[in-house]
């Protein structure tokens, strides 16, 4: 049987309007909770602040767990753990993002770290996604609209997908579909269009970015994989995190990955750079030496972790040296 996941029901309203009568299990992170705790009045009977994305750490949260409904307050770290708990406990899940930093609050999988790479396991998508634009507007600039990296990555992901098809390296389950590619390109264009407004924290721009994220997620749900939006740029981010250590936000890693892979693919990087800069994505967080070392070891990394084929698998010293001339 093939299961096609939906995206959550989306409600646009103030967090302060939430009236919850069920016993709440709260999953959050320190900074996210501090930002919104005065807006929420939840009957919380159990809570945790997530600090790492590993299956073992999530399993540890099951002991002593209480609640009739789970609330995830924050970004990807909180909601991925909450999705795991909701699936294990067969409980409804409500997601309250404090920034449009990732697409994880729309998806049915939880991303976790294992052996130096990011893996995904099926958990469940939130039942409800509550969006408070005043909360999003107040988020730190560098993460407020960083989720645009998960739609701008369409530029490099779809290139990898099409190139792998030409080389006969897509699996039957991830075969190239031209009309899906065209759909992905339209979502990419929508992301370019909304970036200036979203970066300023304007409601219209944030709403369009949310729409682009929802369209990207549902498109991938329908075809059963993420090849149109996840490729070598994400592989770079997964790998460089091992050098940089934990702590850098998703956008700080994926944003530079998008630019370097797009350049290697021969794409015009100007619109990508402008959109990233419009959304205040930090592009200088990764030192030059870490960048170089990651690129030089990326083909081996991709092979080791059996990642779907992309340009990262075929990088040469000559290509890398061309990016960083002495």
Rosetta silent file (secondary structure, phi, psi, omega in degrees, C-alpha in Angstrom):
SEQUENCE: XXXXXXXXXXXXXXXXXXXXXXXXXXXXXXXXXXXXXXXXXXXXXXXXXXXXXXXXXXXXXXXXXXXXXXXXXXXXXXXXXXXXXXXXXXXXXXXXXXXXXXXXXXXXXXXXXXXXXXXXXXXXXXXXXXXXXXXXXXXXXXXXXXXXXXXXXXXXXXXXXXXXXXXXXXXXXXXXXXXXXXXXXXXXXXXXXXXXXXXXXXXXXXXXXXXXXXXXXXXXXXXXXXXXXXXXXXXXXXXXXXXXXXXXXXXXXXXXXXXXXXXXXXXXXXXXXXXXXXXXXXXXXXXXXXXXXXXXXXXXXXXXXXXXXXXXXXXXXXXXXXXXXX
SCORE:     score description
SCORE:     0.000 S_00000001
   1 L     0.000  135.751  175.573    0.000    0.000    0.000 S_00000001
   2 L   -96.922  128.395  177.614    1.212    3.481   -0.848 S_00000001
   3 L  -108.072  127.823  175.427    0.539    6.174    1.741 S_00000001
   4 L  -108.222  114.808 -177.138    0.483    9.819    0.678 S_00000001
   5 L   -75.359  148.757  172.178    0.902   12.119    3.653 S_00000001
   6 L   -91.431  176.221  165.358   -0.958   15.425    3.942 S_00000001
   7 L   -94.908  164.125 -178.730    0.373   18.681    5.316 S_00000001
   8 L   -65.672  159.788  166.182   -1.049   19.873    8.646 S_00000001
   9 E   -66.294  129.356 -175.098   -4.203   21.922    8.988 S_00000001
  10 E  -108.017  125.996  178.055   -2.939   25.526    9.086 S_00000001
  11 E  -118.720  126.940  177.831   -4.511   28.136   11.357 S_00000001
  12 E  -102.699  104.330 -179.601   -3.428   31.771   11.212 S_00000001
  13 L  -165.852  162.374 -179.312   -4.170   33.355   14.589 S_00000001
  14 L   -64.680  142.495  175.145   -2.493   34.741   17.714 S_00000001
  15 H   -58.960  -31.803 -178.042   -0.992   32.237   20.102 S_00000001
  16 H   -65.942  -15.442 -179.701   -2.810   34.099   22.880 S_00000001
  17 H   -87.170   -4.283 -177.500   -6.146   32.962   21.405 S_00000001
  18 L   -71.712  125.012  176.071   -5.364   29.265   21.948 S_00000001
  19 L  -118.344  106.220 -176.526   -7.747   27.661   24.442 S_00000001
  20 L  -113.748  128.740  179.169   -6.608   24.138   25.299 S_00000001
  21 L  -105.740  -16.930  179.534   -8.474   21.909   27.763 S_00000001
  22 L   -77.714  158.117  177.330   -6.499   18.702   27.288 S_00000001
  23 L   -71.774  122.874 -169.816   -3.437   17.871   29.405 S_00000001
  24 E   -99.858  132.955  165.749   -0.458   19.202   27.453 S_00000001
  25 E  -100.466  119.114 -173.597    2.980   17.692   26.944 S_00000001
  26 E  -101.771  125.155  176.788    5.205   20.598   25.930 S_00000001
  27 E  -119.127  121.493 -173.841    8.247   20.108   23.668 S_00000001
  28 E  -152.258 -175.353  170.387   10.319   23.214   23.084 S_00000001
  29 L  -125.919  159.612 -172.170   13.768   24.806   23.111 S_00000001
  30 H   -57.695  -52.360 -176.009   14.982   27.406   25.565 S_00000001
  31 H   -64.313  -41.016 -179.334   15.124   30.406   23.233 S_00000001
  32 H   -63.545  -44.967 -178.585   11.802   29.610   21.553 S_00000001
  33 H   -65.243  -41.335  178.257    9.957   29.238   24.853 S_00000001
  34 H   -60.324  -32.605 -177.502   11.398   32.459   26.255 S_00000001
  35 H   -72.064  -27.924 -171.281   10.156   34.281   23.164 S_00000001
  36 H  -126.953   -0.499 -172.554    6.503   33.208   23.469 S_00000001
  37 H   -59.165  -29.471 -179.230    5.812   31.969   27.014 S_00000001
  38 H   -78.460   -9.421  179.183    3.906   35.131   27.899 S_00000001
  39 H   -94.931   -9.134 -171.987    1.563   34.595   24.941 S_00000001
  40 L  -119.087  142.402  174.709    0.537   31.060   25.936 S_00000001
  41 L  -133.224   85.575 -175.030   -1.594   29.638   28.715 S_00000001
  42 L  -108.992  140.080  177.089   -1.408   25.878   28.330 S_00000001
  43 L   -77.035   72.717 -172.428   -2.423   23.249   30.929 S_00000001
  44 E   -80.463  127.399  177.473    1.051   21.696   30.843 S_00000001
  45 E  -112.562  -10.567 -179.858    1.591   18.484   32.836 S_00000001
  46 E  -156.683  144.607  179.157    4.924   17.470   31.305 S_00000001
  47 E  -155.708  157.000  176.198    7.607   19.325   29.412 S_00000001
  48 E  -149.276  149.346  172.778   11.072   19.067   27.951 S_00000001
  49 E  -109.027  115.139 -173.835   13.591   21.353   26.294 S_00000001
  50 L   -77.932  136.611  179.880   15.232   19.497   23.403 S_00000001
  51 L  -122.537  -12.363  178.097   18.988   19.901   22.997 S_00000001
  52 L  -151.683  155.982 -178.026   19.907   17.267   20.379 S_00000001
  53 L  -108.871   79.186  174.647   18.403   15.403   17.449 S_00000001
  54 L  -133.629  150.396  179.812   19.165   11.742   18.017 S_00000001
  55 H   -63.103  -38.663 -179.986   16.834    8.777   18.278 S_00000001
  56 H   -62.023  -40.496  179.286   18.372    7.749   21.601 S_00000001
  57 H   -66.906  -36.602  177.995   17.677   11.162   23.112 S_00000001
  58 H   -67.917  -40.807  177.887   14.068   11.004   21.877 S_00000001
  59 H   -59.362  -37.155  179.960   13.638    7.519   23.311 S_00000001
  60 H   -63.447  -24.379 -179.808   14.824    8.852   26.642 S_00000001
  61 H   -75.338  -16.985 -177.741   11.945   11.332   26.667 S_00000001
  62 L   -68.773  -28.249 -179.104    9.379    8.525   26.679 S_00000001
  63 L   -72.085  123.445  179.952   10.152    7.659   30.283 S_00000001
  64 L    81.865    2.686 -178.911    7.851    9.605   32.564 S_00000001
  65 L   -61.731  140.239  174.823    5.992   11.155   29.642 S_00000001
  66 L  -139.265  156.330  174.221    2.487   12.469   30.386 S_00000001
  67 L   136.024  157.983  177.623   -0.177   14.274   28.404 S_00000001
  68 L  -106.361  -17.240  178.101   -3.159   13.946   26.095 S_00000001
  69 E  -148.248  145.597  179.661   -1.853   16.262   23.371 S_00000001
  70 E  -105.785  133.327  172.724    1.658   17.357   22.407 S_00000001
  71 E  -112.173  124.823  175.131    2.550   20.977   21.679 S_00000001
  72 E  -103.749  115.921 -178.816    5.802   21.668   19.803 S_00000001
  73 E  -113.553  113.243 -179.812    6.929   25.266   20.336 S_00000001
  74 L   133.250 -153.223 -175.730    9.889   26.356   18.243 S_00000001
  75 L  -101.939 -146.581 -172.408   11.711   25.197   15.131 S_00000001
  76 H   -62.915  -38.162 -178.233   13.016   21.959   13.666 S_00000001
  77 H   -61.038  -44.130 -179.182   14.761   20.671   16.786 S_00000001
  78 H   -72.441  -46.616 -172.486   11.564   20.831   18.840 S_00000001
  79 H   -72.433  -31.826  177.736    9.093   19.681   16.226 S_00000001
  80 H   -65.947  -40.245  176.047   11.155   16.694   15.049 S_00000001
  81 H   -66.426  -41.312 -179.409   11.348   15.402   18.625 S_00000001
  82 H   -65.143  -36.865  178.007    7.643   16.108   19.125 S_00000001
  83 H   -64.684  -38.439  176.602    6.732   14.206   15.951 S_00000001
  84 H   -62.547  -47.933 -179.239    8.656   11.201   17.262 S_00000001
  85 H   -63.347  -41.497 -179.489    6.854   11.332   20.604 S_00000001
  86 H   -62.527  -40.554  179.155    3.461   11.806   18.948 S_00000001
  87 H   -67.556  -42.375 -178.373    4.029    8.756   16.745 S_00000001
  88 H   -68.106  -35.571 -176.460    5.250    6.601   19.629 S_00000001
  89 H   -98.087   -3.063 -178.931    2.401    7.643   21.924 S_00000001
  90 L    53.861   53.375 -177.733   -0.274    7.871   19.220 S_00000001
  91 L  -121.754  153.823  175.267   -1.211   11.385   20.310 S_00000001
  92 E   -68.569  151.467 -175.961   -2.324   14.501   18.454 S_00000001
  93 E  -130.352  129.922  175.566    0.359   17.097   17.763 S_00000001
  94 E  -115.395  127.789 -179.452    0.071   20.880   17.529 S_00000001
  95 E  -108.052  130.900  177.490    3.030   22.837   16.137 S_00000001
  96 E  -121.600   89.667 -179.369    3.661   26.479   17.037 S_00000001
  97 L   -70.456  140.704  176.499    6.639   27.746   15.029 S_00000001
  98 L  -101.017   -4.854  173.739    8.455   30.759   16.415 S_00000001
  99 L  -159.706  153.026  173.671   10.249   31.396   13.105 S_00000001
 100 L   -86.893   67.234 -171.107    9.910   30.171    9.516 S_00000001
 101 L   -91.408  -23.788 -176.934   13.336   28.595    9.882 S_00000001
 102 L  -152.363  177.309  174.783   12.772   25.158    8.244 S_00000001
 103 L  -100.048    5.915 -171.339   10.060   23.079    6.578 S_00000001
 104 H   -62.967  -27.577 -178.707   10.052   20.453    9.376 S_00000001
 105 H   -76.431    0.398  177.052    6.788   21.644   10.933 S_00000001
 106 H  -110.334   -8.254 -169.910    5.003   20.649    7.703 S_00000001
 107 L  -103.708  166.760 -177.684    6.534   17.205    7.184 S_00000001
 108 L  -100.164    1.921 -177.820    5.823   13.640    8.353 S_00000001
 109 E  -116.561  154.366  175.671    9.454   12.669    8.988 S_00000001
 110 E  -112.996  128.947  178.900   11.882   13.503   11.771 S_00000001
 111 E   -89.267  132.095  179.850   15.482   14.294   10.957 S_00000001
 112 E  -135.354  158.683  179.194   18.128   12.897   13.288 S_00000001
 113 E   -94.793  133.773  176.113   21.935   12.748   13.408 S_00000001
 114 E  -153.142  127.062  175.849   23.702    9.409   13.126 S_00000001
 115 L    54.665   38.341  175.438   27.289    8.601   12.199 S_00000001
 116 L    78.741   14.903 -179.571   27.956   12.152   11.025 S_00000001
 117 E  -138.673  162.826  175.158   24.968   12.377    8.692 S_00000001
 118 E   -96.399  127.508  176.613   21.315   13.421    8.813 S_00000001
 119 E  -118.872  164.144  179.939   18.792   10.610    8.428 S_00000001
 120 E  -127.618  137.537  173.896   15.004   10.664    8.356 S_00000001
 121 E  -123.606  146.853  177.240   12.499    8.327    9.953 S_00000001
 122 E   -69.065  124.947  174.860    8.765    8.227    9.416 S_00000001
 123 L  -124.791  -99.140  172.158    6.974    9.682   12.427 S_00000001
 124 L  -165.274  154.175  175.640    3.929   11.850   11.736 S_00000001
 125 L   -83.746  154.146  175.807    3.097   15.327   10.554 S_00000001
 126 L   -57.992  146.277  175.788    1.520   17.751   13.028 S_00000001
 127 L   -73.957  -37.427 -179.983   -2.263   17.650   13.077 S_00000001
 128 E  -133.926  140.334  173.773   -2.430   21.428   13.410 S_00000001
 129 E  -119.763  115.924 -178.576    0.021   24.185   12.569 S_00000001
 130 E  -105.446  123.174 -174.201   -0.788   27.481   14.268 S_00000001
 131 E  -113.902  119.494  176.921    0.889   30.530   12.742 S_00000001
 132 L  -111.747  106.918 -173.843    1.122   33.815   14.636 S_00000001
 133 H   -67.138  -26.245  175.281    2.610   36.414   12.297 S_00000001
 134 H   -66.144  -38.143  176.530    3.437   38.753   15.176 S_00000001
 135 H   -65.553  -46.301 -179.514    5.593   35.990   16.665 S_00000001
 136 H   -62.418  -40.354 -178.875    7.299   35.313   13.341 S_00000001
 137 H   -62.376  -32.612 -176.322    7.924   39.015   12.785 S_00000001
 138 L   -84.787   -4.746 -178.418    9.647   39.263   16.171 S_00000001
 139 L   -67.449  154.606  176.151   12.031   36.339   15.517 S_00000001
 140 L   -54.467  138.950 -175.021   15.775   37.058   15.100 S_00000001
 141 H   -53.113  -39.099 -172.675   16.476   38.242   11.538 S_00000001
 142 H   -71.921  -16.692  178.240   18.910   35.442   10.742 S_00000001
 143 H  -119.292  -11.450 -173.471   16.342   32.690   11.371 S_00000001
 144 H   -52.411  -44.609 -179.496   13.011   34.495   10.826 S_00000001
 145 L  -126.721   29.195 -178.216   12.721   33.423    7.178 S_00000001
 146 H   -67.251  -14.809  175.061   15.625   30.943    6.963 S_00000001
 147 H   -60.822  -14.874  177.106   13.162   28.301    5.759 S_00000001
 148 H   -60.669  -22.372  176.842   13.640   29.864    2.346 S_00000001
 149 H   -62.878  -28.745  179.586   16.767   27.674    2.144 S_00000001
 150 H   -82.827   -2.975  169.655   14.430   24.664    1.872 S_00000001
 151 H  -111.867  -34.200  174.413   12.800   26.179   -1.214 S_00000001
 152 H   -65.571  -25.736  177.934   15.859   27.845   -2.765 S_00000001
 153 L   -66.223   -9.513  171.538   17.496   24.406   -2.590 S_00000001
 154 H   -58.463  -36.063 -177.379   15.105   23.510   -5.407 S_00000001
 155 H   -57.843  -44.918 -176.951   17.582   25.267   -7.717 S_00000001
 156 H   -90.268  -33.925  179.375   20.367   22.793   -6.941 S_00000001
 157 H   -64.534  -44.783 -178.520   18.233   19.785   -5.984 S_00000001
 158 H   -70.309  -30.815  175.372   16.309   19.700   -9.264 S_00000001
 159 H   -62.573  -48.172  178.097   19.565   20.142  -11.221 S_00000001
 160 H   -58.599  -43.570 -177.524   20.986   17.074   -9.431 S_00000001
 161 H   -60.751  -46.897 -178.635   17.754   15.156  -10.047 S_00000001
 162 H   -69.798  -39.787  179.433   17.742   15.870  -13.772 S_00000001
 163 H   -65.055  -41.241  178.540   21.482   15.233  -14.145 S_00000001
 164 H   -63.414  -35.227  177.342   21.185   11.902  -12.320 S_00000001
 165 H   -64.226  -43.722 -179.977   18.391   10.937  -14.704 S_00000001
 166 H   -62.252  -28.693 -179.365   20.578   11.702  -17.718 S_00000001
 167 L   -93.443    1.911 -179.128   23.252    9.428  -16.231 S_00000001
 168 L    68.869   31.872 -173.733   20.764    6.641  -15.429 S_00000001
 169 L  -113.488    9.274  170.722   21.416    7.008  -11.704 S_00000001
 170 L   -88.109  143.143  175.436   17.918    7.628  -10.357 S_00000001
 171 L   -73.760  162.489  176.247   16.146    4.680   -8.794 S_00000001
 172 H   -55.825  -33.157 -178.256   12.766    3.604  -10.216 S_00000001
 173 H   -75.910  -17.679 -178.418   11.121    5.197   -7.181 S_00000001
 174 H  -120.788   30.228 -178.996   12.829    8.558   -7.807 S_00000001
 175 L   -58.975  149.307 -179.568   12.604    8.750  -11.591 S_00000001
 176 L   -68.382  132.428 -179.269   12.677   12.212  -13.126 S_00000001
 177 L  -123.730  108.549 -173.684    9.211   13.658  -13.802 S_00000001
 178 H   -55.405  -42.878 -175.867    9.239   16.726  -16.111 S_00000001
 179 H   -71.296  -28.965  174.436    5.981   18.299  -14.917 S_00000001
 180 H   -68.888  -38.911  175.947    7.067   17.972  -11.266 S_00000001
 181 H   -58.928  -42.514  178.424   10.325   19.668  -12.228 S_00000001
 182 H   -66.815  -38.020  176.633    8.304   22.528  -13.738 S_00000001
 183 H   -62.591  -44.634  179.135    6.170   22.729  -10.612 S_00000001
 184 H   -60.571  -39.771  179.138    9.315   22.903   -8.478 S_00000001
 185 H   -62.459  -37.356  177.930   10.645   25.720  -10.657 S_00000001
 186 H   -65.575  -39.245  177.436    7.447   27.694  -10.046 S_00000001
 187 H   -65.170  -39.796  176.041    7.843   27.278   -6.281 S_00000001
 188 H   -58.784  -44.146  179.640   11.438   28.466   -6.623 S_00000001
 189 H   -64.069  -39.833  176.272   10.214   31.553   -8.469 S_00000001
 190 H   -60.563  -34.419  178.357    7.655   32.201   -5.740 S_00000001
 191 H   -69.421  -42.610  174.864   10.494   32.093   -3.217 S_00000001
 192 H   -56.886  -45.092 -174.435   12.520   34.649   -5.163 S_00000001
 193 H   -63.945  -36.821 -174.205    9.482   36.906   -5.326 S_00000001
 194 H   -91.920   -9.741 -172.514    8.715   36.868   -1.603 S_00000001
 195 H   -56.565  -46.668 -178.889   12.271   37.028   -0.250 S_00000001
 196 H   -60.202  -42.772 -178.879   12.540   40.840    0.166 S_00000001
 197 H   -70.926  -43.826  179.212    9.233   41.053    2.021 S_00000001
 198 H   -62.719  -39.439  179.730    9.779   37.917    4.118 S_00000001
 199 H   -62.871  -29.875  177.716   13.236   39.118    5.081 S_00000001
 200 L   -82.948   -6.127 -179.096   11.725   42.323    6.446 S_00000001
 201 L    80.706   20.223  179.366    9.228   40.345    8.498 S_00000001
 202 L   -78.028  142.250 -176.274    6.221   41.600    6.557 S_00000001
 203 H   -57.215  -45.082 -177.054    3.082   39.505    6.842 S_00000001
 204 H   -59.411  -44.821 -179.598    2.573   39.249    3.080 S_00000001
 205 H   -68.365  -41.041  178.116    6.092   37.964    2.481 S_00000001
 206 H   -65.012  -38.372  177.833    6.008   35.540    5.402 S_00000001
 207 H   -63.319  -43.241 -179.958    2.636   34.219    4.217 S_00000001
 208 H   -68.064  -36.678  176.747    3.991   33.602    0.712 S_00000001
 209 H   -64.109  -42.054  175.864    7.090   31.902    2.098 S_00000001
 210 H   -59.848  -42.382  178.283    4.855   29.640    4.206 S_00000001
 211 H   -61.560  -43.364  179.580    2.818   28.870    1.076 S_00000001
 212 H   -62.755  -41.842  178.011    5.993   28.009   -0.867 S_00000001
 213 H   -63.285  -42.397 -179.979    7.154   25.709    1.931 S_00000001
 214 H   -65.786  -40.180  178.082    3.751   24.004    2.056 S_00000001
 215 H   -65.291  -41.269  178.949    3.695   23.541   -1.723 S_00000001
 216 H   -62.211  -45.531 -178.783    7.226   22.118   -1.688 S_00000001
 217 H   -65.625  -45.099 -177.447    6.384   19.646    1.075 S_00000001
 218 H   -68.085  -34.948  175.160    3.110   18.517   -0.485 S_00000001
 219 H   -58.586  -46.789  179.585    4.761   18.114   -3.899 S_00000001
 220 H   -67.463  -35.614  175.838    7.348   15.806   -2.338 S_00000001
 221 H   -58.950  -42.451 -175.503    4.629   13.948   -0.424 S_00000001
 222 H   -68.087  -35.893 -178.505    2.807   13.226   -3.674 S_00000001
 223 H   -93.137  -11.397  173.922    5.839   11.812   -5.494 S_00000001
 224 L    85.356   13.104  176.961    7.188   10.012   -2.427 S_00000001
 225 L  -161.937  173.956 -173.740   10.675   11.551   -2.259 S_00000001
 226 L  -115.063   20.012 -176.544   12.537   14.866   -1.948 S_00000001
 227 L   -58.975  -33.771 -179.801   14.807   14.842   -4.983 S_00000001
 228 L   -67.401  -15.026 -176.498   13.347   18.050   -6.487 S_00000001
 229 L  -132.380   -0.869  179.391   14.395   20.059   -3.428 S_00000001
 230 L  -134.227  117.722 -178.914   17.152   18.190   -1.644 S_00000001
 231 L  -149.304 -136.503 -171.560   20.495   17.447   -3.218 S_00000001
 232 H   -61.630  -28.378  178.445   24.169   18.335   -3.016 S_00000001
 233 H   -64.127  -37.721  176.556   23.526   21.567   -1.104 S_00000001
 234 H   -74.644  -35.130  177.825   22.082   19.554    1.781 S_00000001
 235 H   -60.866  -42.260  176.583   24.868   16.955    1.537 S_00000001
 236 H   -58.584  -46.298 -178.687   27.356   19.802    1.976 S_00000001
 237 H   -62.025  -42.861  179.474   25.421   21.045    5.022 S_00000001
 238 H   -60.811  -43.155 -175.563   25.326   17.571    6.585 S_00000001
 239 H   -73.116  -45.502 -175.809   29.046   17.117    6.089 S_00000001
 240 H   -67.321  -23.353  176.994   30.285   20.557    7.116 S_00000001
 241 H   -60.840  -29.631  178.185   28.330   20.295   10.369 S_00000001
 242 H   -67.756  -29.172  177.161   30.858   17.652   11.445 S_00000001
 243 H   -83.336  -41.483 -176.046   33.613   20.239   11.090 S_00000001
 244 H   -78.983  -23.913 -175.639   31.700   23.196   12.520 S_00000001
 245 L    83.718  170.634 -178.862   30.098   21.304   15.388 S_00000001
 246 L   -70.422  153.661  172.688   26.558   21.607   16.655 S_00000001
 247 L   125.646  -33.369  179.506   24.957   24.985   17.074 S_00000001
 248 L   -73.666  135.834  178.134   24.837   26.670   13.679 S_00000001
 249 L   -63.094  158.394 -179.815   21.286   27.103   12.377 S_00000001
 250 H   -50.065  -46.548 -176.423   20.104   25.142    9.340 S_00000001
 251 H   -64.951  -33.032  179.921   20.230   28.207    7.076 S_00000001
 252 H   -64.656  -24.625 -178.829   23.842   29.030    7.955 S_00000001
 253 H   -96.107  -45.183 -176.497   24.860   25.630    6.552 S_00000001
 254 H   -75.076  -37.415 -179.112   22.442   25.106    3.662 S_00000001
 255 H   -55.194  -55.812  176.141   22.573   28.690    2.357 S_00000001
 256 H   -60.566  -33.132  177.803   26.309   28.614    1.517 S_00000001
 257 H   -62.658  -39.301  177.913   25.817   25.061    0.228 S_00000001
 258 H   -61.207  -46.855 -176.189   23.223   26.288   -2.266 S_00000001
 259 H   -65.261  -44.666 -176.606   25.552   28.968   -3.602 S_00000001
 260 H   -69.871  -39.081 -179.975   28.624   26.766   -3.984 S_00000001
 261 H   -70.940  -38.001  177.380   26.737   23.878   -5.602 S_00000001
 262 H   -61.984  -38.755  177.973   24.854   26.186   -7.955 S_00000001
 263 H   -65.591  -43.496  178.595   28.184   27.666   -9.062 S_00000001
 264 H   -63.933  -32.106  178.467   29.648   24.211   -9.643 S_00000001
 265 L   -78.031   -6.427  179.609   26.539   23.295  -11.651 S_00000001
 266 L    83.144   19.046 -179.888   27.108   26.337  -13.880 S_00000001
 267 L   -86.468  159.784  173.055   24.007   28.167  -12.708 S_00000001
 268 L   -76.244  113.908 -176.090   23.579   31.913  -12.314 S_00000001
 269 L   -87.712   -7.102 -174.650   23.975   32.394   -8.564 S_00000001
 270 H   -58.861  -49.040  179.996   22.947   36.081   -8.508 S_00000001
 271 H   -65.883  -31.979  177.561   19.203   35.526   -7.854 S_00000001
 272 H   -67.365  -46.339  179.603   19.984   32.890   -5.223 S_00000001
 273 H   -62.381  -42.576 -179.717   22.449   35.157   -3.434 S_00000001
 274 H   -61.181  -45.527 -179.388   20.027   38.077   -3.514 S_00000001
 275 H   -63.327  -41.769  178.333   17.198   35.984   -2.027 S_00000001
 276 H   -63.632  -43.521  179.279   19.483   34.639    0.706 S_00000001
 277 H   -68.451  -38.241  176.797   20.736   38.134    1.518 S_00000001
 278 H   -59.252  -35.279 -179.978   17.199   39.531    1.434 S_00000001
 279 L   -92.054   12.636  173.910   16.260   36.941    4.066 S_00000001
 280 L    60.211   31.791  177.872   19.332   37.799    6.152 S_00000001
 281 L   -75.397  122.475  178.344   20.834   34.325    5.860 S_00000001
 282 L   -63.752  126.738 -177.447   24.423   34.457    7.194 S_00000001
 283 L  -112.477    3.165 -177.883   26.737   33.431    4.356 S_00000001
 284 L  -119.806   19.707 -176.809   30.104   33.864    6.095 S_00000001
 285 L   -75.705  -21.510 -176.142   29.671   31.525    9.073 S_00000001
 286 L  -100.191  117.522  179.297   31.832   28.768    7.580 S_00000001
 287 L   -60.297  152.639 -177.923   35.591   29.495    7.510 S_00000001
 288 H   -54.683  -42.600 -177.095   37.383   29.075    4.179 S_00000001
 289 H   -65.382  -39.510  178.027   39.436   26.130    5.428 S_00000001
 290 H   -66.835  -38.191  177.585   36.334   24.252    6.614 S_00000001
 291 H   -59.839  -50.823 -178.064   34.664   24.971    3.280 S_00000001
 292 H   -62.118  -47.355 -177.955   37.616   23.575    1.326 S_00000001
 293 H   -61.793  -40.856  179.559   38.058   20.514    3.487 S_00000001
 294 H   -63.910  -45.280 -179.021   34.356   19.674    3.265 S_00000001
 295 H   -63.866  -39.150 -177.127   34.274   19.971   -0.511 S_00000001
 296 H   -68.616  -28.778 -179.597   37.388   17.837   -0.946 S_00000001
 297 H  -100.597    1.233 -174.087   35.970   15.002    1.139 S_00000001
 298 H   -65.213  -41.734  177.608   32.379   15.343   -0.065 S_00000001
 299 H   -57.288  -43.598  178.654   32.454   12.647   -2.795 S_00000001
 300 H   -64.526  -40.081  179.340   33.712   10.081   -0.283 S_00000001
 301 H   -61.678  -46.109 -179.418   31.127   11.283    2.261 S_00000001
 302 H   -62.843  -39.668  179.130   28.267   10.926   -0.245 S_00000001
 303 H   -67.916  -44.150 -179.125   29.396    7.439   -1.184 S_00000001
 304 H   -58.457  -41.526 -175.389   29.802    6.356    2.437 S_00000001
 305 L   -96.094    6.309  174.247   26.290    7.474    3.357 S_00000001
 306 L    53.821   47.459  179.961   24.713    6.260    0.094 S_00000001
 307 L   -80.341  145.273  179.047   23.149    9.631   -0.686 S_00000001
 308 L   -53.914  143.201 -168.535   21.143    9.986   -3.942 S_00000001
 309 L   -62.784  135.400  175.428   23.423   10.999   -6.794 S_00000001
 310 L  -150.679 -178.325 -178.414   24.279   14.643   -7.262 S_00000001
 311 H   -62.745  -25.505  179.183   27.150   16.813   -8.395 S_00000001
 312 H   -59.952  -27.209 -179.835   28.687   16.409   -4.917 S_00000001
 313 H   -70.777  -23.789 -170.005   29.504   12.789   -5.802 S_00000001
 314 H  -113.355   13.735 -177.183   31.647   13.830   -8.770 S_00000001
 315 L   -62.601  141.743  177.356   33.595   16.845   -7.467 S_00000001
 316 L  -117.109  159.849  176.693   37.212   17.091   -8.578 S_00000001
 317 H   -57.131  -39.353 -178.796   40.200   18.931   -7.134 S_00000001
 318 H   -61.953  -43.678  178.638   40.262   21.079  -10.272 S_00000001
 319 H   -63.203  -43.583 -177.504   36.657   22.204   -9.757 S_00000001
 320 H   -67.257  -43.302  178.495   37.232   22.989   -6.106 S_00000001
 321 H   -61.354  -31.504  177.769   40.474   24.898   -6.750 S_00000001
 322 H   -67.038  -25.197  179.102   38.569   26.988   -9.292 S_00000001
 323 H   -77.680  -31.535 -174.670   36.189   28.132   -6.579 S_00000001
 324 L  -127.279   68.233  178.976   38.969   29.299   -4.258 S_00000001
 325 L   -65.014  141.303 -179.419   41.847   30.644   -6.345 S_00000001
 326 L   -69.772    0.000    0.000   44.884   31.605   -4.282 S_00000001
